[in-house]
Amino acid sequence: MVSLIEMPELVMENIIGFSDFKDVLTLRQVCRDFRNFIDDVDDSKLPDSKFEGISFKILDETTIGLSYEDEDDSYSTGYCGMNNFRCFSQNVTDLGNVNIVDVAIRDLEWLLKFQKSVLEEFDVSFDEYQLRNDSPFHSLPIKVRNMFEKLNRKIKTRKFTLKTYDESQIIAFLPFIDPDALKSLEFHSLDYDGEVEIEIDEIAKTEQWKNSEELDCEFRVLNLKVEDICHFSSINFQTNTISAKYLDSMKKVFIKSSKFELLFLGWESFNENEELTNLWGPAFSTETAKLHWYFRMKDSEERILRIIIDNTGHLLWFDVCKMESIPNGAIVQDYNEK
């Protein structure tokens, strides 16, 4: 009987191509010859794992977590540095002297190599506390980035979520995401004081930013131009200070947009209510002391741009509503090109 490893390469490649990705990973563990053969196979010959989501994060000061899910189930792998083992589905593997960071990144690389279809979400998280200089995970972000470069192809995902304490990691990892598949960007700050600022200039120049439709950013954004966000349908961000002129520029952009739905903005400093009244006219005040304005949107009888400012909570939001949502006594201003 001919063993699998003695079969012609074309036959072996066909077997791999028609196998489930879990079966291929099992084959890698059979012997060194299998592992070397599979490692050398072109990515295009590997089966599609068809994951819907992949998440890679530091769980605590000794553990890395890698989780992924398909339409039927979810799977989680933990890499524990305390006893140097990998745990998957209650199966524990002693990693001996092998660095768990290298093992976790290698497993992530294999998941991405198998992924041919578009992910719904790719989630990466680097916590500052676990990345301090004396942490065994200190080199994790650099090693992940090196792996992405080695992978030599962009990751196809509709949503990319990055949780980090270091804003520089956004521009470091964003180029590895396929801009043609991307629909949503989420940047979450793991600085629990919420005071990390981010210069948005270089990020806003990327194709990933320009192609996205939704933005959720917890960092305090600096130098964000209105033209950098006008293509988004949904936006959520924080900033230090905001001006009436900037808000008026946003209003002029969004009343012309056919796809805009929501903008949510938090700020530290805003004291130009009088300037807004000069620009937009008197606000409609509610019992909760919030200021409301309503503007007809371009080429629409039903879509109304609603702007609400809550000075007490340091919050502002723009959204789109219909005429029946507007309270009695509020004035809806006609669309004005200027």
Secondary structure, DSSP 8 states (H G I E B T S, - for coil): ---GGGS-HHHHHHHHHTS-HHHHHHHHTT-HHHHHHHHHS-GGGS-----SEEEEEEEETTEEEEEEE-SS-EEEEEEETTTTEEEETTEEEE-TTS-HHHHHHHHHHHHHHH--S-EEEEEEEE-TGGGSTTSTTTTHHHHHHHHHHHHTS-B-EEEEEEEES-THHHHHHGGGB-TTT--EEEEEE--TTS--EEE-HHHHTSHHHHH-SEEEEEEEEES--GGGTTT-SEEEEEEEE--HHHHHHHHHHHTT-SS--EEEEEEEE---HHHHHHHH---EE-TT--EEEEEE-TT-SS-EEEEEEETTTTEEEEEEE-GGGS-TT--EE-----
